[in-house]
């Protein structure tokens, strides 16, 4: 049995402990319960059974909201009940006075969410922020979003700070992004892509989040791609590159350079010196607290090396996804998915692209390749008429690349660039080594050659020639060809020659086929590839065709020209791309050097059967087919022969011979527009001459008549055509037979079996011209009545001239006599009226006597009278007075 004294010693520690508890009567709860301004707080603490928890703390800091703060909270959260977590978030484990508060300081609360911050005992954090200090002004202190109204109320088990509003516990990272104004854009992208589940987990993460302004550091195309369904995988890679497993606050980052692992796998480089940088992006805001981690806002997105920008990704961002998908489906992904290749891609937008827009007969693969050009083609590379080689290589071009034509149209406001007739929209987009242009619709492949010709009204004449000769069907199978197609107007300029070529007769069809073949050349000759100067090409007809390039002008014609050094017709439309080559439109029809078109052929084309019959009757038909010399024929139409009513006269062989010869000018090709002022002797004789007139004086309508004939009526020229003798080869002078060369196109089935031409001479052979006229020129003697009137006119003119000569002689004699009298001193005798007007002395109108004579009279004592004339002088004066007219006669 123990002694009493020993029992008291054993109870002493317990008594001391009880005494200390009794002494600590002022707890945090006691402190705030004595103030009626915290009655609402005390009520919620009691209701949520937090009073014992707080009283049991040996140290704590309590941020006590006032009644007004609870009232405001209830207004902001209508219908929401106060919970235990919210009040625990106002309580710290340690006692912290305000003098220990530092800006951006993090305080651990008693609110614990198991695993959210890694450790099961880790409480949620709240941040301290202090306003900037100003002279004469006490700086404010905030904890979370609450301002401290009263500070440092000390109790025996802690300290109380009064706040003006309730502090809201942090939510998870996803909800934090959603609520933060600078992170709404990031949240929108991540949430729509379904990538936010990771950040809702009950484990800590650190998120380096780009702000809305930071996303602008990416171009709009990249952002659009990342937001697109096709970019979801790259978005996940990029987003996970911004996330570190574990909560890293700014206080945990040491000065210098360090690295942080990411969920994506590639580390982030962190550098803390004057600034905090993450992968060289500045951290603009730190320690945005979440329940399961922390967010730091960075100035731009952090792009992992796994994210490689390619043309394919940019096409998605440019709203050309269908085009990109079609390329991949056709096995052409290397054009857009390989970052090391260099191409220029012309992409139609999704709203204009569909499989139907490619054409039902077209190969989708060929069309897609036609949209791709090797290398980077910047805007300065695009010149009007320039041809771009595409990635489309076809058998129609014998393995060569099909080209696409650039058109540049510039006006005052803007410059429009089109490719193959499709307008390019916007500026080029650079991505890696490639370049992308957007189109407002897909490009169409060049059409087949014959289809292109037939669909063009300007080539209707050439289309008719292909149809008439059957070359159209064979030309459809041709490969790698160039066609210099005469325009419809050019065929019309041939005049009667064209009429002959279009006759459905064997000889004219052969000639038409030769002319048509002469426009077709084996090989691809684009205008920009043709060298300056003259180039000789071998046509499918076998003869040489000369192409002359002078600056932007290109002329095409025969290898040797008769009257001019200028090669043939002008290429008026260049580089019309077709499936099997290229087509150029020419302003004139080039006739092959091997082609003979005689005067007889032209008369056949003109349809002047009566004149041909007259030729046959006159027995000079040889001049129509022989090339001995030039001839100019004026061929009346059949209607003209009918109007002339010469049926009976045409039976007179001598008359017919005279008539035909009258319509032929030998030895010269008359060019009416050049020889209009001359008259020419006909074949009839030198006196039977033909004269010409430009009727309207505009070079369009000409008349011809027999000079000096009875009839004043003239025949009008209604049509014309030049004969075309075959050009000789140089070998004819040696007497050898030459063989024409033929192109591969000729050998492929467009040529005939006969490849030879007859012997020809090296000098140009004569030709001729036919003018079709609407009246018959009639031979006959000159008009006798016209001759008589001619001589009458001559006689009358002679009489008039003689009379005029006599009159001039009489006037001259009278003037001479008057001058002689004046020189001899005789004055005119005045009339009676003149004497009366002068007072009877007859002095008015007379010349006064010279002073010398007057002085002589005084010396002679004559008293001022004139000296007495001599007998001879008196006789002369008497005679003069007798011949002078009287005053009455003069009146």
C-alpha positions in Angstrom: 0.0 0.0 0.0 1.4 3.2 -1.0 1.9 6.1 1.2 -0.3 9.3 0.8 2.7 11.5 0.2 4.0 9.4 -2.6 0.5 9.5 -4.2 0.4 13.2 -4.2 3.8 13.3 -6.0 2.4 11.1 -8.7 -0.6 13.4 -9.3 1.5 16.6 -9.5 2.1 16.6 -13.3 -1.6 16.1 -13.9 -2.5 18.9 -11.7 0.0 21.2 -13.4 -1.5 20.4 -16.8 -5.0 21.1 -15.6 -3.8 24.4 -14.1 -2.3 25.5 -17.4 -5.5 24.7 -19.3 -7.5 26.7 -16.8 -5.1 29.6 -17.3 -5.4 29.6 -21.1 -8.9 30.9 -21.1 -8.6 33.3 -24.1 -8.7 31.2 -27.3 -9.3 32.3 -30.8 -12.9 31.3 -30.4 -13.2 33.3 -27.2 -11.7 36.3 -28.9 -14.1 36.5 -31.8 -17.2 35.3 -29.8 -17.0 38.4 -27.6 -17.5 40.6 -30.7 -21.1 40.7 -32.1 -19.7 41.5 -35.5 -18.7 37.8 -35.8 -22.0 36.2 -34.7 -22.6 34.7 -38.1 -19.1 33.2 -38.2 -19.6 31.7 -34.7 -23.0 30.2 -35.8 -21.4 28.5 -38.8 -18.5 27.2 -36.8 -20.8 25.7 -34.2 -23.1 24.2 -36.9 -20.1 22.7 -38.7 -18.6 21.5 -35.4 -15.3 23.4 -36.0 -15.2 25.1 -32.5 -13.5 22.1 -30.8 -11.1 21.7 -33.8 -10.0 25.3 -33.4 -9.8 25.3 -29.6 -7.6 22.2 -29.8 -5.0 24.1 -31.9 -2.0 25.1 -29.9 -1.1 27.6 -32.7 -3.2 28.9 -35.6 -4.1 31.9 -37.6 -7.7 32.6 -38.3 -8.9 35.0 -41.1 -12.2 35.9 -39.6 -15.0 37.2 -42.0 -17.3 39.7 -40.6 -21.1 39.5 -40.6 -21.1 41.8 -43.6 -18.7 39.5 -45.4 -21.2 36.6 -44.9 -24.1 38.7 -46.1 -22.2 39.5 -49.3 -21.3 35.9 -49.8 -24.9 34.9 -49.5 -25.8 37.4 -52.2 -23.1 36.2 -54.5 -24.0 32.6 -53.9 -27.8 32.4 -53.6 -29.1 29.1 -52.3 -25.6 27.8 -51.5 -25.0 26.5 -48.0 -21.8 27.2 -46.1 -19.5 24.2 -46.0 -16.7 23.0 -43.8 -14.1 23.3 -46.5 -14.6 27.0 -46.9 -14.1 27.8 -43.2 -11.1 25.5 -43.0 -9.6 27.4 -45.8 -9.6 30.5 -43.5 -7.5 28.7 -40.8 -3.7 28.3 -40.9 -1.7 25.7 -38.9 0.7 28.3 -37.7 0.4 31.7 -36.0 1.5 34.3 -38.5 1.6 38.0 -37.7 1.2 40.5 -40.5 4.8 41.7 -40.0 5.8 38.3 -41.4 3.6 38.7 -44.6 5.5 39.2 -47.8 4.2 39.8 -51.2 3.4 36.6 -53.2 3.9 34.6 -50.0 2.1 31.3 -49.9 0.4 30.2 -46.7 -0.7 26.6 -46.0 -4.3 26.2 -44.7 -5.9 23.5 -42.8 -8.0 22.5 -45.8 -6.6 19.2 -46.9 -7.7 17.4 -50.1 -6.1 14.0 -50.1 -3.6 13.6 -52.9 -4.5 16.8 -54.6 -1.1 18.3 -53.8 0.7 15.1 -53.5 1.2 14.6 -49.7 -1.9 13.4 -47.8 -1.2 16.0 -45.1 -0.6 18.9 -47.5 -3.1 21.7 -47.0 -4.4 24.0 -49.7 -2.5 27.2 -50.2 -3.5 30.8 -50.1 -1.5 33.7 -51.4 -0.6 37.0 -49.8 -0.4 40.1 -51.8 0.6 43.5 -50.5 -0.2 46.8 -52.2 2.6 49.1 -53.2 3.8 51.5 -50.5 3.1 55.2 -50.9 4.2 58.0 -48.6 1.5 58.9 -46.1 -0.6 55.8 -47.0 -0.8 52.5 -45.2 -0.4 49.6 -47.7 -3.2 47.2 -48.0 -2.8 43.5 -47.4 -4.8 40.8 -49.2 -5.0 37.2 -48.5 -6.5 35.5 -51.5 -9.0 38.0 -52.6 -9.9 39.2 -49.1 -8.6 42.4 -47.6 -7.4 42.5 -44.0 -9.5 45.0 -42.1 -8.1 44.3 -38.6 -4.8 42.6 -37.9 -3.0 40.7 -35.3 -5.7 40.0 -32.7 -3.7 37.7 -30.5 -5.2 34.8 -28.5 -3.5 32.3 -26.3 -3.6 29.7 -29.1 -3.2 31.8 -32.2 -3.9 35.1 -34.0 -6.9 36.6 -35.7 -7.0 38.8 -38.8 -10.3 40.3 -39.7 -11.2 40.1 -43.5 -13.8 41.9 -45.5 -15.0 38.8 -47.5 -14.9 35.1 -47.5 -12.0 33.4 -49.2 -13.0 30.8 -51.8 -11.0 27.6 -51.8 -9.2 26.9 -55.1 -10.8 24.6 -57.7 -9.0 22.2 -60.0 -6.7 23.4 -62.8 -9.4 23.1 -65.5 -11.9 25.3 -63.6 -9.1 27.7 -62.8 -8.3 28.1 -66.5 -12.0 28.6 -67.2 -12.4 31.4 -64.7 -9.2 33.3 -65.4 -9.7 36.0 -68.0 -6.2 35.5 -69.6 -6.7 31.7 -69.9 -10.2 31.5 -71.5 -8.8 30.9 -75.0 -6.6 28.1 -73.8 -9.4 26.5 -71.9 -11.7 26.7 -75.0 -9.1 24.9 -77.2 -8.3 22.2 -74.6 -11.9 21.6 -73.5 -13.2 21.3 -77.1 -10.4 18.9 -77.9 -11.3 16.8 -74.8 -7.9 17.2 -73.3 -8.9 18.6 -69.9 -9.5 15.2 -68.1 -5.8 15.0 -67.1 -5.9 18.3 -65.2 -9.0 17.2 -63.3 -7.2 14.3 -61.6 -6.5 14.3 -57.9 -2.8 14.7 -58.2 -0.7 17.8 -58.6 0.4 19.4 -61.8 2.2 22.6 -62.9 0.8 24.2 -66.0 2.7 26.8 -68.0 -0.2 28.4 -69.8 0.1 30.8 -72.7 -2.1 33.8 -72.4 -4.6 35.0 -75.0 -2.0 37.5 -76.2 0.6 34.8 -76.2 -1.4 32.8 -78.7 -1.1 35.7 -81.1 2.6 34.8 -81.4 1.4 31.8 -83.4 -0.1 32.8 -86.8 -3.8 32.4 -87.3 -3.2 29.3 -89.6 -1.4 27.4 -86.9 -4.0 28.2 -84.3 -6.8 27.2 -86.7 -5.0 23.9 -87.4 -4.6 23.1 -83.7 -8.2 23.8 -83.1 -9.2 21.6 -86.0 -10.1 17.9 -85.6 -7.1 17.1 -87.9 -4.8 18.9 -85.5 -6.0 17.2 -82.3 -3.0 14.9 -82.0 -0.6 17.8 -82.4 -2.6 19.8 -80.0 -2.4 17.1 -77.3 1.4 16.9 -77.9 1.7 20.6 -77.6 -0.6 20.9 -74.6 1.2 18.1 -72.7 4.5 19.9 -73.3 3.2 22.7 -71.1 2.5 20.3 -68.1 4.8 19.1 -65.4 3.8 16.4 -63.0 4.0 17.9 -59.5 3.3 21.4 -58.1 6.3 23.7 -58.7 5.8 27.2 -57.2 8.0 30.1 -57.9 9.6 29.7 -54.5 10.7 26.3 -55.5 12.7 27.5 -58.5 16.3 28.2 -57.8 18.4 30.9 -59.6 20.2 29.8 -62.7 19.2 27.2 -65.2 17.4 24.0 -64.6 15.1 21.6 -66.4 11.6 20.3 -65.7 10.1 17.2 -67.1 6.8 17.3 -69.0 3.9 15.0 -69.6 4.8 15.1 -73.4 8.3 13.9 -72.6 10.6 16.7 -73.7 12.0 18.7 -70.9 11.5 22.4 -70.4 14.5 24.6 -69.8 13.9 27.0 -66.9 16.1 30.0 -66.3 15.8 32.4 -63.3 17.9 35.4 -63.3 16.4 38.9 -63.6 13.4 37.3 -65.2 11.9 33.8 -65.0 12.1 32.2 -68.5 10.7 28.9 -69.6 12.0 27.7 -73.0 12.9 31.4 -73.5 9.3 32.4 -73.0 8.9 35.0 -70.2 6.7 34.0 -67.3 4.3 36.9 -67.0 2.4 35.8 -63.9 3.2 33.1 -61.3 1.4 31.0 -58.7 -2.2 31.0 -59.9 -3.3 28.5 -57.3 -5.5 25.5 -58.1 -6.7 22.7 -55.9 -4.5 20.2 -57.7 -1.5 22.3 -58.7 -0.5 25.7 -59.9 -0.5 27.7 -63.1 2.1 30.1 -64.4 1.2 32.3 -67.4 3.9 32.5 -70.1 4.2 35.0 -73.0 3.8 32.5 -75.8 3.0 28.8 -76.5 5.9 26.4 -75.8 6.2 24.3 -78.9 7.8 20.8 -78.7 10.3 19.6 -81.3 7.8 16.9 -82.1 5.5 19.5 -83.6 6.7 20.0 -87.1 4.8 22.5 -89.3 4.2 21.1 -92.8 2.2 22.2 -95.8 -0.4 19.6 -95.0 -1.0 21.1 -91.6 -1.2 24.6 -93.0 -3.7 23.4 -95.6 -6.0 22.4 -92.7 -5.5 25.8 -91.1 -6.2 27.5 -94.4 -9.6 25.7 -94.8 -8.3 23.5 -97.6 -8.7 20.2 -95.7 -10.5 18.4 -98.5 -7.7 19.0 -100.9 -5.1 17.8 -98.4 -7.2 14.7 -97.7 -7.5 13.9 -101.4 -3.8 14.1 -101.8 -3.2 11.6 -99.1 -5.9 9.3 -100.4 -4.2 9.3 -103.8 -0.8 8.4 -102.2 0.7 11.9 -102.7 1.2 12.8 -99.0 4.9 13.4 -99.7 4.0 16.7 -101.4 2.5 18.1 -98.2 3.7 16.0 -95.2 7.4 16.0 -95.8 9.0 19.1 -94.3 12.2 18.7 -96.3 10.6 19.0 -99.8 10.0 22.3 -101.6 6.9 22.8 -103.7 4.4 25.6 -104.6 0.9 24.3 -103.9 -2.2 25.9 -105.4 -5.0 24.8 -103.1 -8.8 25.3 -103.6 -10.7 26.1 -100.4 -13.1 23.5 -98.9 -16.1 25.6 -99.9 -15.2 25.3 -103.6 -13.7 21.8 -103.7 -15.6 18.6 -104.2 -15.0 15.4 -106.2 -17.7 16.6 -108.6 -15.8 19.8 -109.3 -12.9 17.8 -110.8 -14.9 16.4 -113.7 -16.3 12.9 -114.1 -13.8 11.9 -116.8 -10.7 13.3 -115.2 -8.2 11.3 -113.3 -8.2 12.8 -109.7 -4.5 12.1 -109.4 -3.7 14.0 -112.5 -5.7 17.0 -111.4 -4.1 17.0 -108.0 -0.6 16.9 -109.5 -1.6 19.8 -111.8 -2.1 21.9 -108.7 1.6 21.4 -107.6 4.7 23.1 -109.0 8.2 22.1 -107.9 10.2 24.8 -106.0 9.1 28.0 -104.3 7.4 30.4 -106.7 7.0 33.8 -105.1 4.8 36.6 -106.5 7.7 38.3 -108.3 8.2 35.1 -110.3 4.7 35.4 -111.8 4.8 37.3 -115.2 1.9 37.6 -117.6 2.0 34.7 -120.0 4.6 32.8 -118.0 4.2 29.0 -118.0 4.8 27.0 -114.8 5.9 23.4 -115.1 3.6 21.3 -112.8 4.1 17.9 -111.3 1.8 16.4 -113.9 3.8 14.2 -116.2 1.6 12.5 -118.8 2.0 10.1 -121.7 0.2 12.6 -123.9 3.3 14.8 -123.6 5.7 11.8 -123.9 6.6 12.1 -120.2 7.1 15.8 -120.2 5.5 18.0 -117.5 2.2 19.7 -118.3 2.3 23.4 -117.9 0.0 26.0 -116.4 -0.3 29.5 -117.7 -0.1 32.6 -115.5 -2.1 35.7 -116.3 -1.4 39.0 -114.6 -4.0 41.9 -114.9 -3.2 45.2 -113.3 -5.4 48.2 -112.9 -5.3 51.3 -110.8 -6.6 49.6 -107.6 -5.1 46.2 -107.6 -3.2 43.4 -109.4 -5.0 40.2 -110.2 -3.0 37.0 -110.7 -4.7 34.0 -112.3 -3.4 30.5 -113.0 -5.1 28.6 -115.8 -7.9 31.0 -115.6 -8.5 30.7 -111.9 -7.8 33.7 -109.6 -5.3 33.4 -106.8 -6.7 34.7 -103.5 -4.7 36.5 -100.9 -1.0 36.5 -100.2 1.3 33.4 -100.5 1.7 31.4 -97.3 5.2 30.2 -96.4 5.6 27.0 -94.6 9.1 25.5 -94.3 10.5 25.1 -97.8 7.1 25.2 -99.5 4.6 27.9 -100.5 0.8 27.8 -100.6 -1.6 29.9 -102.7 -5.3 29.7 -102.3 -7.6 29.4 -105.3 -11.3 30.2 -105.5 -11.9 27.0 -107.4 -10.0 23.9 -108.6 -7.8 24.1 -111.7 -9.1 22.2 -114.8 -6.7 20.2 -116.9 -6.0 21.3 -120.5 -8.6 19.9 -122.9 -7.8 17.6 -125.8 -6.3 19.3 -128.8 -9.2 18.7 -131.2 -11.8 19.6 -128.6 -10.1 22.9 -127.9 -10.0 23.8 -131.6 -13.6 22.9 -132.2 -14.8 24.8 -129.1 -13.1 28.0 -130.3 -15.0 30.2 -132.7 -11.7 32.0 -133.7 -10.5 28.6 -135.0 -13.6 27.6 -136.9 -11.8 27.6 -140.2 -9.1 25.3 -138.9 -11.7 23.0 -137.4 -13.4 22.8 -140.7 -10.2 21.9 -142.4 -9.5 19.1 -139.9 -13.0 17.7 -140.4 -12.9 17.9 -144.2 -9.5 16.1 -144.4 -10.2 13.6 -141.7 -7.1 14.7 -139.8 -9.1 15.5 -136.7 -9.5 11.8 -135.7 -5.8 11.1 -136.2 -4.7 14.3 -134.5 -6.7 13.3 -131.4 -4.1 10.4 -130.9 -1.1 12.6 -131.4 1.4 13.2 -128.7 3.7 16.1 -127.9 2.7 18.4 -130.7 2.6 22.1 -131.4 0.0 23.6 -133.7 0.2 27.0 -135.4 -3.5 27.3 -136.2 -4.6 30.0 -138.6 -7.5 32.1 -137.3 -10.9 32.1 -139.0 -10.1 35.5 -140.3 -6.9 34.2 -141.8 -8.7 31.7 -143.9 -11.0 34.4 -145.1 -8.0 36.5 -146.1 -7.0 33.7 -148.6 -10.0 34.8 -150.6 -10.7 32.5 -153.6 -7.8 30.2 -152.5 -9.8 29.3 -149.4 -12.8 28.6 -151.7 -10.7 26.3 -153.7 -9.3 24.5 -150.7 -12.8 23.9 -149.3 -14.0 22.3 -152.6 -14.8 18.6 -152.0 -12.7 17.5 -154.9 -9.7 15.2 -154.8 -7.1 17.9 -155.8 -8.4 20.5 -153.4 -8.6 18.0 -150.5 -5.0 17.0 -151.1 -4.0 20.7 -151.1 -6.1 21.3 -147.9 -4.5 18.4 -146.1 -1.1 19.7 -147.0 -2.0 23.2 -145.7 -3.4 21.7 -142.5 -0.4 19.4 -141.9 1.9 22.4 -142.5 0.5 24.0 -139.3 1.4 20.9 -137.1 4.9 20.5 -135.7 6.3 17.5 -133.8 7.6 18.6 -130.3 6.6 21.2 -127.7 7.4 24.8 -128.7 6.2 27.2 -126.1 6.8 30.9 -126.9 9.1 31.5 -124.0 11.2 28.5 -125.1 11.6 29.8 -128.7 14.9 31.5 -129.2 15.2 35.0 -130.7 15.7 35.2 -134.4 14.7 32.6 -136.9 14.1 29.0 -136.1 13.3 26.3 -138.6 10.8 23.6 -137.7 9.9 20.4 -139.6 6.1 20.1 -139.9 4.0 17.0 -140.3 3.6 17.9 -144.0 7.4 17.5 -144.3 8.4 21.0 -145.3 10.2 23.6 -143.3 8.3 26.2 -141.3 10.1 29.3 -140.2 9.4 30.8 -136.8 10.8 34.3 -136.3 10.9 35.8 -132.8 11.6 39.5 -132.4 10.9 40.7 -128.8 7.4 39.8 -127.9 6.4 39.4 -131.6 6.5 36.0 -133.2 5.8 35.4 -136.9 5.3 32.1 -138.6 5.4 31.3 -142.3 7.1 29.6 -145.3 10.8 29.0 -145.2 11.3 31.2 -148.2 9.1 34.1 -149.1 8.5 35.5 -152.5 8.1 39.2 -151.9 9.1 40.0 -148.3 11.8 39.2 -145.8 9.1 39.3 -143.1 8.1 35.8 -142.1 4.3 35.1 -142.6 1.6 35.7 -140.0 1.8 37.1 -136.5 1.1 34.8 -133.6 -1.9 36.7 -132.1 -2.7 34.3 -129.2 0.1 32.4 -127.6 0.4 29.2 -125.6 -3.1 27.8 -125.5 -2.3 24.7 -123.5 -3.9 21.4 -124.6 -3.7 17.9 -123.4 -1.1 16.8 -125.9 0.9 20.0 -126.4 0.4 23.6 -127.2 -1.6 25.7 -129.6 -0.8 29.1 -131.1 -3.2 31.2 -133.2 -1.7 32.8 -136.3 -3.1 35.8 -138.3 -2.5 34.2 -141.7 -2.5 30.8 -143.3 1.0 29.4 -144.1 1.0 27.6 -147.4 3.6 24.8 -147.6 6.5 25.4 -150.0 5.7 22.1 -151.7 2.1 23.2 -152.5 1.0 24.2 -156.1 -2.1 26.3 -156.4 -2.5 27.4 -160.0 -4.6 30.1 -161.6 -6.8 27.3 -162.9 -7.3 26.1 -159.3 -8.3 29.6 -158.2 -10.8 29.9 -161.0 -12.2 26.6 -159.9 -12.6 28.0 -156.4 -14.1 31.2 -157.7 -16.8 29.3 -159.6 -16.3 31.3 -162.8 -17.3 28.4 -165.2 -18.2 30.7 -168.1 -14.8 32.3 -168.0 -13.0 29.0 -167.7 -15.0 27.8 -170.7 -14.0 30.9 -172.6 -10.4 30.2 -171.7 -10.7 26.7 -173.2 -12.3 28.1 -176.3 -9.5 30.7 -176.7 -6.9 27.9 -176.7 -4.6 29.7 -174.1 -5.5 27.5 -171.1 -1.8 26.7 -170.7 -1.2 30.1 -168.9 -3.5 28.9 -166.1 -1.3 26.0 -165.2 2.2 26.8 -166.4 4.6 28.8 -164.3 6.4 30.6 -167.1 5.5 34.0 -166.0 3.2 36.0 -163.8 -0.3 36.8 -164.9 -3.1 39.0 -163.6 -6.6 37.7 -164.4 -9.9 39.6 -164.2 -12.5 36.9 -164.1 -16.1 37.9 -164.6 -18.7 35.9 -162.6 -21.1 33.7 -164.4 -23.9 36.2 -163.5 -21.8 38.9 -165.3 -21.7 36.8 -168.4 -25.5 36.3 -168.3 -26.0 40.1 -168.0 -23.7 40.8 -170.9 -25.9 38.6 -173.2 -22.9 37.2 -175.1 -24.3 33.7 -175.8 -24.2 34.2 -179.5 -20.9 36.0 -179.5 -19.2 33.3 -177.6 -19.5 31.0 -180.6 -17.2 33.4 -182.5 -13.7 32.0 -181.7 -11.9 35.2 -182.7 -14.2 37.3 -180.4 -13.7 34.9 -177.5 -9.9 35.0 -177.9 -10.0 38.8 -178.0 -12.4 38.8 -175.0 -10.2 36.5 -172.9 -7.0 38.3 -173.7 -8.6 41.6 -172.7 -9.1 40.2 -169.2 -5.4 39.1 -168.8 -2.4 41.3 -168.0 0.8 39.3 -168.7 4.1 39.5 -167.0 2.9 41.2 -163.8 1.0 40.5 -160.6 -1.2 43.6 -160.2 -1.7 44.7 -156.6 -4.6 47.1 -156.8 -3.8 48.8 -153.6 -0.3 49.5 -154.9 -0.8 49.9 -158.6 -4.0 51.9 -158.5 -2.5 54.9 -160.4 -1.2 52.9 -163.3 -2.9 51.5 -166.3 -1.7 48.3 -167.8 -1.7 46.8 -171.3 -3.8 43.7 -171.6 -2.8 40.5 -173.4 -5.1 41.6 -176.3 -2.7 44.4 -177.4 -0.9 47.4 -176.1 -3.8 49.8 -177.0 -6.3 47.7 -175.0 -5.3 49.0 -171.6 -7.0 48.5 -168.3 -7.3 51.2 -165.7 -8.1 50.9 -162.0 -9.9 53.1 -159.5 -10.3 53.1 -155.7 -14.0 53.7 -155.7 -14.5 54.8 -152.1 -10.9 55.9 -151.6 -10.5 53.7 -148.6 -8.7 50.7 -150.1 -11.7 48.4 -149.9 -13.5 48.6 -153.2 -11.8 48.7 -156.5 -13.1 49.2 -160.1 -11.5 48.3 -163.4 -12.4 49.3 -167.0 -11.1 49.3 -170.5 -9.4 52.7 -171.0 -11.0 54.7 -173.9 -13.9 52.2 -174.4 -17.4 53.4 -175.3 -18.9 52.3 -172.0 -18.2 54.4 -169.0 -19.3 51.7 -166.6 -16.6 49.9 -164.6 -16.4 46.4 -163.2 -16.0 46.0 -159.5 -13.7 43.6 -157.9 -15.7 41.3 -155.7 -13.0 38.7 -154.7 -9.4 37.8 -155.3 -6.8 35.0 -154.8 -3.1 34.6 -155.3 -1.6 31.6 -157.0 1.0 29.7 -155.1 3.7 28.0 -157.0 5.7 25.3 -155.2 9.0 26.5 -153.9 12.0 24.6 -155.3 14.7 22.8 -153.4 18.3 23.8 -154.0 19.0 20.3 -155.4 17.1 20.8 -158.6 19.9 22.8 -160.2 21.9 19.6 -159.9 19.1 17.6 -161.3 18.6 15.4 -158.3 15.4 14.4 -156.6 15.1 15.5 -153.0 13.1 13.8 -150.3 11.2 15.8 -147.7 11.9 15.2 -144.0 9.0 14.0 -141.9 8.3 14.4 -138.2 7.5 11.7 -135.7 4.0 13.0 -135.9 4.0 12.3 -139.6 5.3 8.8 -139.0 2.7 8.1 -136.4 0.1 7.8 -139.0 -0.7 11.3 -140.3 1.6 11.0 -143.3 1.2 9.4 -146.7 3.4 6.7 -148.2 4.8 9.1 -150.8 7.6 11.2 -149.2 9.1 12.7 -152.3 8.8 15.9 -154.2 9.6 16.4 -157.9 12.7 18.3 -159.1 12.4 22.0 -158.5 14.6 25.0 -159.1 16.3 27.2 -156.5 14.8 30.5 -157.9 11.3 31.5 -157.1 8.8 30.5 -159.8 6.3 33.1 -161.1 2.8 33.1 -159.8 -0.3 35.1 -160.5 -3.4 36.6 -159.2 -7.1 36.3 -160.0 -9.6 39.2 -159.4 -13.2 38.2 -159.7 -15.2 41.1 -161.2 -19.0 41.7 -161.5 -19.0 42.9 -165.2 -17.5 41.6 -168.5 -14.9 43.9 -170.0 -15.8 44.2 -173.7 -13.3 44.9 -176.4 -14.0 47.3 -179.3 -12.9 50.5 -181.2 -12.6 53.7 -179.3 -15.8 55.8 -179.2 -15.9 58.1 -182.5 -18.2 60.6 -180.9 -15.8 60.9 -178.0 -12.9 61.5 -180.4 -14.9 64.3 -182.3 -15.6 66.1 -179.1 -12.0 65.9 -178.2 -10.9 67.7 -181.4 -13.7 70.3 -181.1 -12.4 71.0 -177.6 -8.9 71.5 -178.9 -10.0 74.0 -181.7 -12.1 76.0 -179.2 -9.2 76.2 -176.9 -6.9 77.4 -179.7 -9.4 80.2 -180.7 -9.7 81.4 -177.2 -5.9 81.5 -176.8 -5.4 83.6 -180.1 -8.1 86.1 -179.1 -6.5 86.6 -175.7 -3.0 87.1 -177.3 -4.3 89.9 -179.7 -5.9 91.8 -176.9 -2.7 91.7 -174.8 -0.8 93.0 -177.8 -3.1 96.0 -178.4 -3.0 97.0 -174.7 0.8 96.9 -174.8 1.1 99.2 -177.9 -1.3 101.8 -176.3 0.7 101.9 -173.2 4.0 102.3 -175.1 2.7 105.3 -177.2 1.4 107.0 -174.0 4.8 106.7 -172.4 6.6 108.1 -175.4 4.3 111.2 -175.5 4.9 111.9 -171.8 8.6 111.7 -172.3 8.5 114.3 -175.1 6.6 116.9 -173.0 3.1 116.7 -174.5 0.3 117.2 -172.2 -3.2 116.0 -172.6 -5.6 118.6 -174.0 -8.2 119.5 -171.4 -11.9 119.2 -172.1 -14.4 122.1 -172.0 -15.6 120.9 -168.6 -12.0 120.8 -167.3 -11.3 124.3 -168.5 -14.5 125.6 -166.8 -13.4 123.9 -163.6 -10.0 125.7 -163.6 -11.3 129.2 -164.4 -10.6 129.0 -168.1 -6.9 129.0 -168.0 -6.6 125.3 -168.3 -3.9 125.1 -165.7 -5.6 122.6 -163.4 -4.3 119.1 -164.0 -1.3 120.3 -165.9 2.3 119.9 -164.9 3.9 123.4 -164.1 6.8 124.5 -166.2 10.1 123.7 -164.8 11.9 126.7 -163.2 14.8 126.5 -165.6 12.5 126.8 -168.6 10.6 129.7 -167.0 13.9 131.5 -166.4 15.0 131.0 -170.0 11.7 132.6 -171.2 12.3 135.7 -169.2 15.8 136.1 -170.5 14.5 135.8 -174.1 12.0 138.6 -173.5 9.0 136.5 -174.3 7.0 137.8 -171.4 6.5 134.4 -169.9 5.1 132.8 -173.1 6.2 129.5 -174.3 8.6 129.4 -177.2 7.0 129.0 -180.7 7.5 125.4 -181.8 9.2 124.5 -185.0 7.3 123.7 -188.1 8.0 119.9 -187.6 6.8 120.1 -184.0 3.6 122.0 -185.0 2.8 119.4 -187.6 3.2 116.7 -185.1 1.0 118.4 -182.6 -1.7 119.1 -185.2 -1.7 115.4 -186.1 -2.0 114.5 -182.4 -4.9 116.9 -181.9 -6.6 115.5 -184.9 -6.4 112.0 -183.5 -7.3 112.9 -179.9 -10.9 112.3 -179.0 -13.2 115.1 -178.2 -14.7 115.6 -174.8 -18.1 114.4 -176.0 -16.5 111.3 -177.3 -14.8 110.6 -174.0 -18.0 111.0 -172.2 
